[in-house]
Amino acid sequence: MGKNKDKCDLGTCFLCTHCLPDWIPAISAARQNIVIKKGQQIFKEGDPVTGIYFVYSGTVKVHKKWDKEKELILRFARQGDIVGHLGLGSTEFYPVSATAIEAGIVCYIDMPFFESTLQVNNNFVIKLMRFFANELQESEKRMRNLAHMPVKGRVAQAFISLKNKFGLNEQGFINIELTRQDLASFTGAAYESLFRTINDFIDEQIIEISGKSIRIKNETTLLKLTEEEQQAAI
């Protein structure tokens, strides 16, 4: 296949890296590459499940309604990650929404082909089970933190998680730009509480903010805050 900026390379996403090499031509024939714009919704909570998405480029937030006016960001997906897998349950509706926070490309696989893939690719099934197990553990930890950890600890944990997930750019900032509202949704905090906490961290020389970019200046203090708050929550 010739290079095309609007098509994935069949060697990057979760599916292609864990399936049999002989299955790649089948993926090439079945996939749909969808170009997504910043702010574009890929699917929304309550939509019927039609398939699975794999992120080839860009960044996607997976979020859920918290109440009538708020949302909670459950996770961020970047290149290589799977999105829409929470719709594999028996309800046949997506229990979450997925929205692009950066322009990019997602690879869509419909459910009949995805089920055929599961039947043929044992290694992919094993990797998928481990992925689900890890995500369940992370989800349980996040729910515990939301219930028991004060805002300061949750914000500290969010910065550490974002750094571990996306790494740093050449200037030393976390390699993802997020609005304050998305940060509030990721930490499960009210916007005003997040704003005060960020200002406290800036005043204490723990972080630095430039526009939507965040630089961690004192990771040791952030980690200590996280550990202290987690101990207090037990």
N, C-alpha and C positions, 0 to 999 in steps of 0.2 A: 504494500500500500504506500503510495506517495505521501509526503508530508503535507498536512493540512492543519492550519492553525485552529480550525474549528472542530477537529477530531482528536480523540485520545490516541495514545501510541500503543494501546493494547499490551502495555507492560508496566503500568504504574499503579492501577487501582487494586483494591483488596481482592476483587474477583480474579483479575488476570494474574496476579502474583502468586495465587495459591491453587489455581486450577491446573489440570493436565495441559502440557504444551499442545497436545493434539486437539484440545478443546478450543484453542484460541480462534481458529477459523470460524467455528460456530458462533463464538461471541461477536466476532467481527460482522457476521451476517445478521445477528439478532439485535445488536445494540442500536440505540438512538442517542447521538450526541446532541445535547441541548445547550446552546449558548445562553447564559443567564446574566442579567444586568444587576448592578448594585441595587438592593432593595426589592428585587423580584422574588415573589413567593413561588417556591417549587411545588409544594403541596401544603394544604392547611388542615388543621385538626378537624376531624369529622368527614374528610373526603374519603370516598371508597378506595381501598387499596387496589392498585392496578399493577404495581411493580416495585422494583428497588432501584435506588440511585447510588452511583459511585462518583465521588468528587475527583475530577481530573485536574482542575485548576480553580483558584479562587478560594473563598472561605464562606462557609454556611453556618448559620446559627440554627440550632434545633430548640424550639421553645414551646411552651404550653401555657394555656390560660391559667392565671393564678386566681383571679376573680373577674368581675365584669370589666374592670379597667386596667388590670395589671397582667403582666406575663412573667414567667420564670424561664430563663435560658438554662436548659439542661446540659448542653454541651456545644462545643464548636467542632465542625468538621472541616478538614483541610484536604489537600491533595492526597489521594489514596484511600480516603476514609469512605465508609458506607453510610448511607442515609436512607431512612424509610423502613429499616428492618424492624422497628417497633410495631409496624403494621402486619407482621407475620402471625399475630395471634388469631384467635378464633372469631374476633368481632368483625374482621374484614373492613375496618375503618382505621385511618391513621389516628393514633391517640395524641399526636404532636403535630406541630407545623415546622416547616423548614424554609428559611429565607436567606438569600444571598446578602452578605455584608460586604462582599467584594465581587466584582465581575469575574466570571469564569466559565467553566464548562463542566456539566455533569453528564455522566453516561447512564442512560436509562435501560433497564432490562425488565421486560414484562414477566408476570408471575408464571405463566406456563413454561417459559424458557428457564427461569430461575429454578423452578422445581425440577426440571430436567437436569440442570447443572448439579443440583444436590444429589440426584440419583447416580450420576456418573463420576463425580469428583469427591472421593472420600476425604482427601486431605483438606479440601476446601470446607467440608462439613466440620471437620475437627477444629480447624482454625476459627470457623464461625462460632462454634460452641464455646471456645475459649474467649472469644471476643465478647459474647453475651455474658459469660461469667464475670469477666473483668468489669464490664459496664454495670452489671448488677451490683457488684461490690462498691463501685464508685457512686452509684445512685443511692445506695443505702447510707454511705458515709455522708453524702451531701444532704440527704434528708435529716440525718441526725444533727448535722451542723446547723441546718436551718432552724431546727426545733430548739436547740440548746446553746449554740454558740453566739455570743454577742456580735454586733455588726463589725467591730474592729477586727476581730479574729477572722470573720468571713471575708472581709476585704483583703486582709493579708493573705489568706489562703487563695483567693482568686488571683492575685498578682503572681504568686508562686506557680499556680497551675497554668496560667497563661504563658509564663516564661518557659516552663517545662514543655508545653505543647508546641509553641511557635518559635522558641529560641529568640536570639537577639539579632538585630540588623547591624550594619557596619558602624552605626553611631552609638550602639549599645542600648538602644531602646527595644522593648518587647516587639517582636515582628508581627504585630497586628494593631490596627487602629480601631478603637471602639469609642462610641459615644458614651457620655455619662449615663444616659438612660439604659444602654445595653449593659454597662457595668453594674448598674443598680439591679437590673433584671437577672444578671448572672450571680450576684451575691444574695439576691432575695431581700434587698434592703430598700427602704424608701429613698427616693432621690435626695431628699434633704439630708438624711443620715449619711448617705454615701458622700455627698458633697462635703459635709463637716469632717468626715473621717479622712478623706483625701487631703483636705487642707491641713489637718493635724499631721499627717504623714509628711507633707511637704515642709511644714514648719519644723518638724523634728529631723529633717534631712534623711528620711527613709526612702523617699521616692522623689522623682523629678517629672514634671509634666510639661510637654511641649505640644500644644494643640490636642490631638487625640492620641498622642504617643506617650508611653510611660517608660521611664527608666528606673530600675531598682538601684538605689544607691547604697542600701544597707540590708542585704538579704538576710544576714544573721538575725537582725532585729525582727524582720518579718516572720522568719521561721520560729523564733522564740515566742512571738505573739500567738502564732498558730498553735504551738505546742501548749502554751499556758492556757489558752481558751479551750482547747480540746480536753485538757485535764480537768478544767472547771466544769465542762459539760458532762463528764462521766458521773 
